Amino acid sequence: MRSRRSTTLTIGMLALLVYFLFPLFWLVVASTKSTADLFSTFGLWFAGDFSLIGNIRATFTHNGGEYARWMANTLVYAVISAAGATSLATLAGYGFAHYAFRGRGPLLGLILGTVMVPTTALAIPTYLVFSEAGLVNTPWAVILPSLVSPFGLFLMWIYARDAVPGDLLEAARIDGAGELAIFFRVVLRSLVPGSVTVLLFTLVATWNNYFLPLIMLNDPRYYPITVGLSSWSAQAVGGTGANAELLAAVVTGSLLSIVPLIAAFLLLQRYWQSGLSTGAVKE
């Protein structure tokens, strides 16, 4: 019975693996084709003419190299937003978990309630607020809203509540350590796995953010990669000749845009395990 259950689970996991990797496989295959081959050859296998190098060159040189500018914009938006959101979520989550103050329960409930609000529903009100502040069509219009992560705060609240023993805090206070010293010298080590999780979630969310930059930015110099590739795609689908050739650049640009995310996961995954026992109280 256990063997049959294990086989079923293995088959299910393999099916999920194929489901998640299939779009990536198609993207890799399509990036090696010219625009003509995208429509004239079998979509799930390589064409005779390997055009990946040429597609990469065309992607980075089109329209004065604006793809590289979009990639740099996306990197700046994602790194600043992820670092800021993680810092705020870690501090707030720890505060809610280990400090008693008036109104903590209702305030935490209000913050967690915002998790249920779709981000698209907040886009227009955010635009109106930023318009009044004169921040529309600036990088801050993308960065500032991304610094607020209710889900990240919820995750860090749960994690800090379980990962940081109260006895450890009391021992540090008895030794004469201040609250900031306790957080940065003792607590922060134990919160590393949770903080890295929030960092990756926010990094991916900001990197893939499309609707907010679409309504906030109208200058292509400030576009992230999502909005930039969308503008190329609109030109390719609705155009002819040189514009139609942009389709191969759109596909190749999409493939290149996920490489930094894969690298971030590979570099940061080890931190999920590194801090699990750091700072624990010895029994």
C-alpha positions, -999 to 999 in steps of 0.1 A, spaced: 0 0 0 28 24 9 47 15 -23 16 22 -44 11 56 -26 48 64 -32 45 56 -69 14 78 -73 31 107 -55 62 103 -77 41 104 -109 22 134 -96 54 153 -88 68 144 -123 37 157 -139 40 190 -120 77 192 -130 68 188 -166 40 214 -163 63 240 -148 93 233 -170 73 231 -203 70 269 -208 107 273 -201 116 246 -225 95 263 -252 111 296 -245 146 282 -249 137 265 -281 119 295 -295 149 318 -287 171 298 -311 148 305 -340 144 335 -364 110 351 -367 103 332 -399 112 298 -382 89 306 -353 59 302 -377 73 276 -402 88 250 -379 75 227 -352 72 248 -321 86 222 -296 119 215 -314 149 234 -328 151 247 -363 179 239 -387 192 275 -385 205 282 -349 198 319 -344 203 324 -307 234 345 -309 219 367 -336 187 371 -316 207 381 -285 227 407 -306 195 420 -321 178 423 -287 206 443 -272 212 466 -302 176 474 -312 166 511 -309 199 522 -294 202 494 -269 170 502 -249 167 466 -238 198 469 -217 184 501 -202 152 483 -193 171 455 -178 191 479 -156 159 497 -146 143 464 -136 174 455 -116 173 488 -97 136 486 -90 137 450 -79 168 452 -57 158 484 -39 122 473 -34 132 438 -22 158 451 2 135 478 16 104 456 18 124 428 35 139 452 61 105 467 69 88 434 71 116 419 93 115 448 118 77 450 119 72 412 121 97 410 150 80 440 167 45 425 164 58 391 176 77 401 207 65 435 219 32 443 235 17 477 228 -17 492 227 -37 484 196 -14 456 185 -42 432 177 -64 455 157 -35 470 138 -21 435 130 -55 424 118 -58 455 96 -25 449 80 -32 413 74 -66 422 60 -48 441 32 -33 408 20 -68 400 7 -70 432 -14 -58 426 -50 -29 448 -60 -46 458 -92 -75 473 -72 -49 496 -55 -32 507 -87 -56 535 -97 -58 550 -61 -20 548 -59 -17 566 -92 -39 594 -80 -19 598 -48 14 598 -67 0 622 -93 -8 647 -65 27 642 -51 44 648 -85 60 613 -85 43 599 -116 67 590 -144 96 587 -120 114 555 -106 99 563 -72 64 555 -86 75 519 -90 98 516 -60 77 532 -31 46 510 -35 68 479 -37 83 487 -3 50 477 15 46 439 17 17 428 40 23 392 31 60 396 40 51 411 73 27 383 80 54 357 71 80 374 94 55 377 122 48 340 122 85 332 117 98 356 144 72 343 169 85 307 165 122 312 157 131 337 184 126 323 219 115 347 246 141 332 270 168 344 245 156 379 246 153 380 284 188 366 287 202 393 265 183 420 284 197 407 317 232 410 302 225 447 296 220 446 259 198 473 244 168 465 221 186 475 189 217 455 200 195 425 207 179 427 173 210 432 152 234 410 172 211 381 184 177 381 167 187 389 131 207 357 127 177 335 135 155 355 111 177 350 81 158 321 65 125 340 68 140 373 56 155 356 26 121 341 17 105 375 19 134 389 -2 129 364 -29 91 368 -30 94 406 -32 122 403 -58 102 381 -81 70 402 -76 88 435 -84 107 419 -113 75 406 -129 54 436 -120 36 449 -151 4 467 -143 18 493 -118 47 504 -141 23 504 -171 1 531 -155 28 550 -137 54 554 -164 50 569 -199 87 575 -206 104 545 -222 137 555 -204 121 544 -171 104 512 -184 111 479 -166 116 448 -188 80 437 -186 65 470 -200 94 473 -225 89 438 -240 52 444 -241 57 476 -262 80 456 -285 54 428 -288 27 453 -297 50 467 -325 58 432 -337 22 419 -338 8 450 -354 37 457 -377 53 444 -409 88 441 -422 114 453 -396 87 456 -369 76 420 -375 112 408 -370 109 421 -334 90 390 -324 123 370 -322 138 397 -300 107 396 -278 111 359 -272 148 361 -267 144 391 -244 119 371 -223 144 343 -219 172 366 -209 149 384 -184 145 353 -163 182 345 -160 188 370 -131 159 355 -112 173 319 -116 207 332 -105 191 349 -74 174 317 -64 206 296 -68 226 321 -48 201 326 -20 187 292 -15 214 281 9 204 308 34 171 291 39 189 264 59 218 284 73 200 303 100 176 276 113 196 268 144 216 300 148 209 319 180 189 290 195 188 286 233 206 256 246 185 234 268 
